Amino acid sequence: MTTTLDCLEIPPDKLQLCKDDISRMAYFKWLEAGCPSGRDVDFWIDAEREWVEFKYVPDRSAASE
């Protein structure tokens, strides 16, 4: 599965931490939804989108040079 994370500039040593954070977020979204089966990808995508929107902050200093 290709994810948004594959398109972001995340150092390899931090990528697993990001995936763990998103996984945790997706899990809690799944719990809040009543643990429906067969929707794991939906919860992952939603959590990943939220993570990118609120937690991922790319280094924009290089772009302004």
LUMDOLUM-993926 format. One record per residue: residue number from 1; residue in three letters; x, y, z of N, C-alpha, C, O in turn. Coordinates in nm, 2 decimals, padded with zeros to 4 digits. Last residue first. Layout:
BEGIN
@num: NUM&residu: ALA&neast: X&nnorth: Y&nup: Z&caeast: X&canorth: Y&caup: Z&ceast: X&cnorth: Y&cup: Z&oeast: X&onorth: Y&oup: Z .
...
END
This chain:
BEGIN
@num: 65&residu: GLU&neast: 01.54&nnorth: 02.98&nup: 00.07&caeast: 01.67&canorth: 03.03&caup: 00.04&ceast: 01.69&cnorth: 03.06&cup: -00.11&oeast: 01.79&onorth: 03.10&oup: -00.16 .
@num: 64&residu: SER&neast: 01.30&nnorth: 02.86&nup: 00.13&caeast: 01.30&canorth: 03.01&caup: 00.12&ceast: 01.44&cnorth: 03.07&cup: 00.09&oeast: 01.45&onorth: 03.19&oup: 00.07 .
@num: 63&residu: ALA&neast: 01.35&nnorth: 02.60&nup: 00.15&caeast: 01.27&canorth: 02.64&caup: 00.03&ceast: 01.28&cnorth: 02.79&cup: 00.02&oeast: 01.26&onorth: 02.85&oup: -00.09 .
@num: 62&residu: ALA&neast: 01.48&nnorth: 02.56&nup: 00.39&caeast: 01.55&canorth: 02.54&caup: 00.27&ceast: 01.48&cnorth: 02.60&cup: 00.14&oeast: 01.55&onorth: 02.64&oup: 00.05 .
@num: 61&residu: SER&neast: 01.27&nnorth: 02.61&nup: 00.57&caeast: 01.38&canorth: 02.70&caup: 00.56&ceast: 01.46&cnorth: 02.69&cup: 00.44&oeast: 01.51&onorth: 02.79&oup: 00.38 .
@num: 60&residu: ARG&neast: 01.08&nnorth: 02.42&nup: 00.60&caeast: 01.06&canorth: 02.51&caup: 00.49&ceast: 01.17&cnorth: 02.61&cup: 00.48&oeast: 01.17&onorth: 02.69&oup: 00.39 .
@num: 59&residu: ASP&neast: 01.05&nnorth: 02.10&nup: 00.69&caeast: 01.15&canorth: 02.21&caup: 00.71&ceast: 01.14&cnorth: 02.30&cup: 00.59&oeast: 01.19&onorth: 02.27&oup: 00.48 .
@num: 58&residu: PRO&neast: 00.71&nnorth: 02.02&nup: 00.76&caeast: 00.84&canorth: 02.01&caup: 00.68&ceast: 00.93&cnorth: 02.13&cup: 00.71&oeast: 00.88&onorth: 02.23&oup: 00.75 .
@num: 57&residu: VAL&neast: 00.55&nnorth: 01.88&nup: 01.00&caeast: 00.58&canorth: 02.02&caup: 00.97&ceast: 00.72&cnorth: 02.01&cup: 00.89&oeast: 00.82&onorth: 01.99&oup: 00.95 .
@num: 56&residu: TYR&neast: 00.29&nnorth: 01.68&nup: 01.10&caeast: 00.40&canorth: 01.69&caup: 01.01&ceast: 00.43&cnorth: 01.84&cup: 00.97&oeast: 00.34&onorth: 01.90&oup: 00.92 .
@num: 55&residu: LYS&neast: 00.06&nnorth: 01.72&nup: 01.26&caeast: 00.19&canorth: 01.69&caup: 01.32&ceast: 00.31&cnorth: 01.70&cup: 01.23&oeast: 00.42&onorth: 01.73&oup: 01.28 .
@num: 54&residu: PHE&neast: -00.17&nnorth: 01.79&nup: 01.11&caeast: -00.15&canorth: 01.85&caup: 01.24&ceast: -00.01&cnorth: 01.83&cup: 01.30&oeast: 00.03&onorth: 01.90&oup: 01.39 .
@num: 53&residu: GLU&neast: -00.16&nnorth: 01.67&nup: 00.86&caeast: -00.22&canorth: 01.80&caup: 00.87&ceast: -00.18&cnorth: 01.87&cup: 01.00&oeast: -00.15&onorth: 01.99&oup: 01.01 .
@num: 52&residu: VAL&neast: -00.05&nnorth: 01.42&nup: 00.91&caeast: 00.01&canorth: 01.51&caup: 00.82&ceast: -00.03&cnorth: 01.65&cup: 00.84&oeast: 00.05&onorth: 01.74&oup: 00.85 .
@num: 51&residu: TRP&neast: -00.25&nnorth: 01.32&nup: 01.08&caeast: -00.11&canorth: 01.33&caup: 01.13&ceast: -00.04&cnorth: 01.43&cup: 01.04&oeast: 00.03&onorth: 01.52&oup: 01.09 .
@num: 50&residu: GLU&neast: -00.48&nnorth: 01.31&nup: 00.91&caeast: -00.48&canorth: 01.40&caup: 01.03&ceast: -00.33&cnorth: 01.42&cup: 01.08&oeast: -00.30&onorth: 01.53&oup: 01.13 .
@num: 49&residu: ARG&neast: -00.39&nnorth: 01.12&nup: 00.73&caeast: -00.42&canorth: 01.26&caup: 00.68&ceast: -00.42&cnorth: 01.35&cup: 00.80&oeast: -00.37&onorth: 01.47&oup: 00.79 .
@num: 48&residu: GLU&neast: -00.36&nnorth: 00.90&nup: 00.90&caeast: -00.24&canorth: 00.95&caup: 00.83&ceast: -00.27&cnorth: 01.10&cup: 00.78&oeast: -00.18&onorth: 01.18&oup: 00.80 .
@num: 47&residu: ALA&neast: -00.63&nnorth: 00.86&nup: 00.98&caeast: -00.53&canorth: 00.89&caup: 01.08&ceast: -00.40&cnorth: 00.96&cup: 01.01&oeast: -00.34&onorth: 01.05&oup: 01.07 .
@num: 46&residu: ASP&neast: -00.74&nnorth: 00.80&nup: 00.73&caeast: -00.79&canorth: 00.91&caup: 00.80&ceast: -00.69&cnorth: 00.95&cup: 00.91&oeast: -00.66&onorth: 01.07&oup: 00.92 .
@num: 45&residu: ILE&neast: -00.59&nnorth: 00.57&nup: 00.66&caeast: -00.58&canorth: 00.69&caup: 00.58&ceast: -00.63&cnorth: 00.81&cup: 00.65&oeast: -00.57&onorth: 00.92&oup: 00.64 .
@num: 44&residu: TRP&neast: -00.66&nnorth: 00.39&nup: 00.88&caeast: -00.52&canorth: 00.43&caup: 00.86&ceast: -00.52&cnorth: 00.56&cup: 00.77&oeast: -00.45&onorth: 00.65&oup: 00.81 .
@num: 43&residu: PHE&neast: -00.94&nnorth: 00.37&nup: 00.83&caeast: -00.89&canorth: 00.43&caup: 00.96&ceast: -00.75&cnorth: 00.48&cup: 00.94&oeast: -00.71&onorth: 00.58&oup: 01.00 .
@num: 42&residu: ASP&neast: -00.93&nnorth: 00.24&nup: 00.58&caeast: -01.00&canorth: 00.37&caup: 00.60&ceast: -00.95&cnorth: 00.44&cup: 00.72&oeast: -00.93&onorth: 00.56&oup: 00.72 .
@num: 41&residu: VAL&neast: -00.80&nnorth: 00.00&nup: 00.64&caeast: -00.74&canorth: 00.10&caup: 00.55&ceast: -00.80&cnorth: 00.24&cup: 00.57&oeast: -00.73&onorth: 00.34&oup: 00.56 .
@num: 40&residu: ASP&neast: -00.99&nnorth: -00.12&nup: 00.81&caeast: -00.86&canorth: -00.08&caup: 00.86&ceast: -00.79&cnorth: 00.02&cup: 00.77&oeast: -00.73&onorth: 00.11&oup: 00.82 .
@num: 39&residu: ARG&neast: -01.24&nnorth: -00.23&nup: 00.78&caeast: -01.22&canorth: -00.09&caup: 00.74&ceast: -01.09&cnorth: -00.03&cup: 00.79&oeast: -01.07&onorth: 00.09&oup: 00.81 .
@num: 38&residu: GLY&neast: -01.31&nnorth: -00.49&nup: 00.86&caeast: -01.29&canorth: -00.46&caup: 00.72&ceast: -01.27&cnorth: -00.32&cup: 00.68&oeast: -01.27&onorth: -00.28&oup: 00.56 .
@num: 37&residu: SER&neast: -01.53&nnorth: -00.43&nup: 01.14&caeast: -01.43&canorth: -00.51&caup: 01.07&ceast: -01.42&cnorth: -00.46&cup: 00.92&oeast: -01.52&onorth: -00.41&oup: 00.86 .
@num: 36&residu: PRO&neast: -01.54&nnorth: -00.17&nup: 01.39&caeast: -01.59&canorth: -00.23&caup: 01.27&ceast: -01.49&cnorth: -00.31&cup: 01.20&oeast: -01.37&onorth: -00.27&oup: 01.19 .
@num: 35&residu: CYS&neast: -01.52&nnorth: -00.06&nup: 01.66&caeast: -01.45&canorth: -00.17&caup: 01.62&ceast: -01.50&cnorth: -00.24&cup: 01.49&oeast: -01.51&onorth: -00.37&oup: 01.49 .
@num: 34&residu: GLY&neast: -01.65&nnorth: 00.18&nup: 01.72&caeast: -01.72&canorth: 00.06&caup: 01.76&ceast: -01.65&cnorth: -00.07&cup: 01.70&oeast: -01.72&onorth: -00.17&oup: 01.70 .
@num: 33&residu: ALA&neast: -01.51&nnorth: 00.41&nup: 01.67&caeast: -01.62&canorth: 00.38&caup: 01.57&ceast: -01.69&cnorth: 00.25&cup: 01.61&oeast: -01.78&onorth: 00.21&oup: 01.53 .
@num: 32&residu: GLU&neast: -01.32&nnorth: 00.41&nup: 01.87&caeast: -01.43&canorth: 00.51&caup: 01.88&ceast: -01.55&cnorth: 00.48&cup: 01.79&oeast: -01.66&onorth: 00.51&oup: 01.81 .
@num: 31&residu: LEU&neast: -01.15&nnorth: 00.22&nup: 01.76&caeast: -01.22&canorth: 00.19&caup: 01.88&ceast: -01.34&cnorth: 00.28&cup: 01.90&oeast: -01.45&onorth: 00.24&oup: 01.93 .
@num: 30&residu: TRP&neast: -01.06&nnorth: 00.36&nup: 01.53&caeast: -01.13&canorth: 00.23&caup: 01.51&ceast: -01.21&cnorth: 00.20&cup: 01.64&oeast: -01.33&onorth: 00.16&oup: 01.63 .
@num: 29&residu: LYS&neast: -00.92&nnorth: 00.56&nup: 01.66&caeast: -01.03&canorth: 00.60&caup: 01.57&ceast: -01.12&cnorth: 00.47&cup: 01.55&oeast: -01.25&onorth: 00.48&oup: 01.55 .
@num: 28&residu: PHE&neast: -00.72&nnorth: 00.41&nup: 01.78&caeast: -00.82&canorth: 00.48&caup: 01.86&ceast: -00.94&cnorth: 00.53&cup: 01.78&oeast: -01.05&onorth: 00.53&oup: 01.83 .
@num: 27&residu: TYR&neast: -00.59&nnorth: 00.32&nup: 01.55&caeast: -00.65&canorth: 00.23&caup: 01.64&ceast: -00.75&cnorth: 00.29&cup: 01.73&oeast: -00.86&onorth: 00.24&oup: 01.75 .
@num: 26&residu: ALA&neast: -00.49&nnorth: 00.56&nup: 01.44&caeast: -00.59&canorth: 00.48&caup: 01.36&ceast: -00.66&cnorth: 00.38&cup: 01.46&oeast: -00.78&onorth: 00.36&oup: 01.44 .
@num: 25&residu: MET&neast: -00.31&nnorth: 00.63&nup: 01.63&caeast: -00.42&canorth: 00.72&caup: 01.60&ceast: -00.53&cnorth: 00.64&cup: 01.53&oeast: -00.65&onorth: 00.65&oup: 01.57 .
@num: 24&residu: ARG&neast: -00.13&nnorth: 00.42&nup: 01.61&caeast: -00.20&canorth: 00.44&caup: 01.74&ceast: -00.32&cnorth: 00.53&cup: 01.72&oeast: -00.43&onorth: 00.50&oup: 01.77 .
@num: 23&residu: SER&neast: -00.04&nnorth: 00.46&nup: 01.35&caeast: -00.10&canorth: 00.34&caup: 01.38&ceast: -00.19&cnorth: 00.35&cup: 01.51&oeast: -00.30&onorth: 00.30&oup: 01.52 .
@num: 22&residu: ILE&neast: 00.09&nnorth: 00.71&nup: 01.38&caeast: -00.03&canorth: 00.70&caup: 01.29&ceast: -00.11&cnorth: 00.57&cup: 01.33&oeast: -00.23&onorth: 00.57&oup: 01.33 .
@num: 21&residu: ASP&neast: 00.30&nnorth: 00.63&nup: 01.54&caeast: 00.21&canorth: 00.73&caup: 01.58&ceast: 00.08&cnorth: 00.73&cup: 01.51&oeast: -00.03&onorth: 00.73&oup: 01.56 .
@num: 20&residu: ASP&neast: 00.43&nnorth: 00.45&nup: 01.37&caeast: 00.38&canorth: 00.40&caup: 01.50&ceast: 00.27&cnorth: 00.50&cup: 01.56&oeast: 00.17&onorth: 00.46&oup: 01.61 .
@num: 19&residu: LYS&neast: 00.51&nnorth: 00.62&nup: 01.17&caeast: 00.41&canorth: 00.51&caup: 01.14&ceast: 00.35&cnorth: 00.46&cup: 01.27&oeast: 00.23&onorth: 00.42&oup: 01.27 .
@num: 18&residu: CYS&neast: 00.69&nnorth: 00.77&nup: 01.31&caeast: 00.57&canorth: 00.84&caup: 01.25&ceast: 00.47&cnorth: 00.73&cup: 01.22&oeast: 00.35&onorth: 00.75&oup: 01.25 .
@num: 17&residu: LEU&neast: 00.88&nnorth: 00.58&nup: 01.37&caeast: 00.81&canorth: 00.65&caup: 01.48&ceast: 00.69&cnorth: 00.72&cup: 01.43&oeast: 00.58&onorth: 00.72&oup: 01.50 .
@num: 16&residu: GLN&neast: 00.97&nnorth: 00.51&nup: 01.12&caeast: 00.90&canorth: 00.41&caup: 01.20&ceast: 00.83&cnorth: 00.48&cup: 01.31&oeast: 00.72&onorth: 00.44&oup: 01.35 .
@num: 15&residu: LEU&neast: 01.10&nnorth: 00.75&nup: 01.04&caeast: 00.98&canorth: 00.70&caup: 00.97&ceast: 00.91&cnorth: 00.60&cup: 01.05&oeast: 00.78&onorth: 00.61&oup: 01.05 .
@num: 14&residu: LYS&neast: 01.34&nnorth: 00.83&nup: 01.15&caeast: 01.22&canorth: 00.88&caup: 01.21&ceast: 01.09&cnorth: 00.82&cup: 01.15&oeast: 00.98&onorth: 00.84&oup: 01.21 .
@num: 13&residu: ASP&neast: 01.54&nnorth: 00.73&nup: 00.98&caeast: 01.54&canorth: 00.70&caup: 01.13&ceast: 01.42&cnorth: 00.74&cup: 01.20&oeast: 01.40&onorth: 00.70&oup: 01.32 .
@num: 12&residu: PRO&neast: 01.48&nnorth: 00.85&nup: 00.73&caeast: 01.45&canorth: 00.71&caup: 00.76&ceast: 01.45&cnorth: 00.67&cup: 00.90&oeast: 01.38&onorth: 00.58&oup: 00.94 .
@num: 11&residu: PRO&neast: 01.31&nnorth: 01.17&nup: 00.75&caeast: 01.44&canorth: 01.09&caup: 00.76&ceast: 01.41&cnorth: 00.94&cup: 00.80&oeast: 01.32&onorth: 00.91&oup: 00.88 .
@num: 10&residu: ILE&neast: 01.08&nnorth: 01.26&nup: 00.52&caeast: 01.09&canorth: 01.21&caup: 00.66&ceast: 01.22&cnorth: 01.13&cup: 00.66&oeast: 01.24&onorth: 01.03&oup: 00.59 .
@num: 9&residu: GLU&neast: 00.92&nnorth: 01.42&nup: 00.31&caeast: 01.06&canorth: 01.42&caup: 00.35&ceast: 01.08&cnorth: 01.38&cup: 00.49&oeast: 01.09&onorth: 01.47&oup: 00.58 .
@num: 8&residu: LEU&neast: 00.66&nnorth: 01.22&nup: 00.16&caeast: 00.71&canorth: 01.33&caup: 00.25&ceast: 00.86&cnorth: 01.31&cup: 00.28&oeast: 00.91&onorth: 01.20&oup: 00.26 .
@num: 7&residu: CYS&neast: 00.56&nnorth: 01.01&nup: 00.03&caeast: 00.58&canorth: 01.13&caup: -00.05&ceast: 00.64&cnorth: 01.24&cup: 00.03&oeast: 00.68&onorth: 01.35&oup: -00.02 .
@num: 6&residu: ASP&neast: 00.51&nnorth: 00.81&nup: 00.21&caeast: 00.61&canorth: 00.78&caup: 00.11&ceast: 00.65&cnorth: 00.91&cup: 00.03&oeast: 00.76&onorth: 00.91&oup: -00.03 .
@num: 5&residu: LEU&neast: 00.30&nnorth: 00.90&nup: 00.35&caeast: 00.43&canorth: 00.91&caup: 00.41&ceast: 00.54&cnorth: 00.89&cup: 00.31&oeast: 00.65&onorth: 00.95&oup: 00.32 .
@num: 4&residu: THR&neast: 00.08&nnorth: 00.83&nup: 00.20&caeast: 00.12&canorth: 00.97&caup: 00.19&ceast: 00.26&cnorth: 00.98&cup: 00.25&oeast: 00.34&onorth: 01.07&oup: 00.20 .
@num: 3&residu: THR&neast: 00.15&nnorth: 00.50&nup: 00.07&caeast: 00.09&canorth: 00.60&caup: 00.16&ceast: 00.14&cnorth: 00.74&cup: 00.14&oeast: 00.24&onorth: 00.76&oup: 00.07 .
@num: 2&residu: THR&neast: 00.07&nnorth: 00.21&nup: -00.10&caeast: 00.14&canorth: 00.34&caup: -00.10&ceast: 00.07&cnorth: 00.43&cup: -00.01&oeast: -00.05&onorth: 00.45&oup: -00.01 .
@num: 1&residu: MET&neast: 00.08&nnorth: -00.12&nup: 00.00&caeast: 00.00&canorth: 00.00&caup: 00.00&ceast: 00.09&cnorth: 00.12&cup: 00.00&oeast: 00.17&onorth: 00.14&oup: 00.09 .
END
